[in-house]
Amino acid sequence: MTPGLAAARAQVAECGRRMTADGLVLGTAGNVSVRAGDLVAVSPSGMAYDRIGPEDVCVVDLAGNRVDGPHAPSTETPLHLDVYATTDAGAVVHHHGLHSAAVSTVLDELPPLHYYTMQLGGPVRVARYATYGTPELARSVHAALVDRTAALMANHGAVAYGQTLDSAYDRARLLEWLCALHVTASGLGSPRVLSAAELDDVVRRGSGSGTGRAGGPT
């Protein structure tokens, strides 16, 4: 069910505090949005998450025009709007988790070391670098998200979407965990990467489980 606008603004404010508590952002980094019909509630720009209340959350239309809110919307609003325009997303989460940011500086795709990868649609791509807040970055992320629900952003961070904010946030945290796994395993040696056949088997076994695009046990 699509949340009402007031509920969407409250969710955005709360999720910002949650990202801070979970160590996914520092300062004013990252941003969150929730779609409410033809409007989008999105984090305000340059405001510490512990100071953001529902009334501070910006509201824009699907063209990016500010409809309500006392502050300018996040500079990454164009990225969020592109996700809404091209997917069935009901919410988008963008964070700067340390492991996600680190992996984004060295890889073009996150190798599938764990079958949880399939809960994001498959091996996670790294969107080509572009300056934050630009149409170029939105296009780069768009390409990385084809048939995926999450992507890394080169030398930047991570983005994930879902039909609800809870699902988007769970995917954002899962991506950070997968990146932490890669960093840890690579420090121990050369990780064994799951093959395409092994990943296909996960899809077959998880079909219809309702735990994500591919499903699978928890």
N, C-alpha and C positions, 0 to 999 in steps of 0.2 A: 504494500500500500504506500502510495506517495505521501510523505509527511506534509503537514501544513507548514506555512512559512514560519510561524512562530516556533514550531517544533524543530524545523530545519536550522534556524538560527541558534537555538539552544544546543543542538547536537554539535554544530561547528565549534561553538565556544568550549564545550566540554571536551571535545576531541583534541583541541589544542593543548589543554592542560594534560590530557592523557599522553600525548606525544612527548611532552616535556618530562613527565614522570617516568616514562619508559626509555628515556635517553635517546629518542630518535631525532631530536632537534636541540639546537642551542640558540638562546636569544630569541630572535624573531624569525628564524629560518623556517622553511617549510610552509605549507598551507593546506587547508581543508575546504571542501565544498560539498554541499548537499543540494540536489535539485528538488524543487517544489513546483511541479507543473511546468509552466513556461518561465519560471524565475529560478535563480540560483543564489543560495546563501553561501558566501565565501569569506574566508579570513580577511580582516583588514590588513593593510600594508604597514609594516614597520611598528607593530604594536606587540608588546610582550604578552605571551599567552595568559599569564596569571592576572592580567588586567582586563582581559576581554570578557565582557558579558554578552548575553544575547543581543542587547540593544546596540552593541558596537559592531556586530557582524554585518557586513555589507550585503546588499541585495542588488543583483544585476539581472537584466533580461538576457535572453540567449544570444543577443547581438553584442553584449558587453556594456550596455548602457546602465549607469547606476540609477537604481529605482528608489533605494532607501539606504539609510545608514549614515552616520556622521563622519565616517572616514573613507579614504580612498580604498578600493579593493586591492587585494594582493596583485603584485606585478605579474604573477603567473596565471592570472585569470584567463588569458587567451588559451593557455594550455588546457585548463579545465574545460572551457567551453568547446574546444575541439574534441575532447573525449566525449562530451555529451552529444555532440553533433554526429559522431561516427560510431557510437556503441549504444548499448542499452543501459549505460551507467546511471545509477541514482545517486552516487557519491564518489568523490575522488580524494585520495590522500597522497600528498607529496611530502617526503621527509628527507633528512640529511643524515640518516643513521651512519655511524662510523664505518661499519663493515660494508654497507652498500656503497658509500662514497669511495672507500678504498678500492673495492673490486672494480668500480666504474673507471678507475684510472689505468687499469692494466689489461682489461679484457674487452672483446667485442661481443662476447656471449658468455653467460655464466654456465659452465659445464654442469650437466645433471648428475650430481654425486648422490642424490637421494630421490626416491620416487615422489616425494612431496612436490618436486618440481612440476608434476603434472596437475597439481591443484591450481597452478597459474597458467595452464594451457600448454606447457612445454618449456624447453630451455629458454631462459630469460635473455632477451636481447639487450644490448647496450645502445641506446639512442646516440647518434652522432652529436658531438659537442656543438652547442650554439649558446650565445649570450642569454642569460636568464631574462624571461619576460618578452622574448621576441617571437615573431611569427615563425622564424626559422627553427627555434626550439620546439614550438608546437608541432611543426611538420615532422621534425625528427622523431619526436615521441610518438606521433601518430603512426609512423612507419614501424617503429619497434613494437607497437601494441597490436599489430595485425594478428588475429587469432590468439591473443594473449590477454591476460587481465592485469599484468604488471610488467614494468620495464625498469631497467637502470638508465640513468642519464649520465653520459660521460663526464667525468671530473665534476660531478654535481651531487647526485643522490638517487632517489628512487621514486616511482609513482605507481599507484595501484588504484583500481576502481572496482566497484561492486554495485549490485542493485540496491544495497543498503549501506549506511556508513559502517555498521559493524562488519559486514563482509569485506568492504574496501580496507578497513583497518586491519582485519585479520590477514588479508593478503599482503599488506604493506609490512606487517611484522614477520610474516612467513618469509618474505623476500630478504629481510634483514637477517633472519636465522640462516637461510641458505647461503648468504654471503659470508656469514660468520663461520659456517661449516667449511666453506671453500678456503678461507683464510687459515683456519686451524689445520685442516687436512694438508694443505700445501706446505705448512711449516713442518709437518711430520715426514713428508716425502712426496711421491707422485701419486695423487689420488686416482682411484679406479673410477672411470666415468661409465655410467650406465649406457648400454647400447640402445639403438633405436628399437630393436626387437624387445628388449627388456622393458622399455617405456611403453611400447604398444601393449604388452601384456598387462601392465598396470591399468591402462585404459580399459581393456577388456574386462578385467576383474572388478574395476571400480564402476562400470557402467550402471547408471541408475541409482547410485548410492546417495546422490544429493549432496555430496561434500565438496562440490566444486565442478569445474568444467570436466575434469576426468574422474573425480571421486577418489576413492581409495581409503584404506583404513587410517585411523588416527593413532 
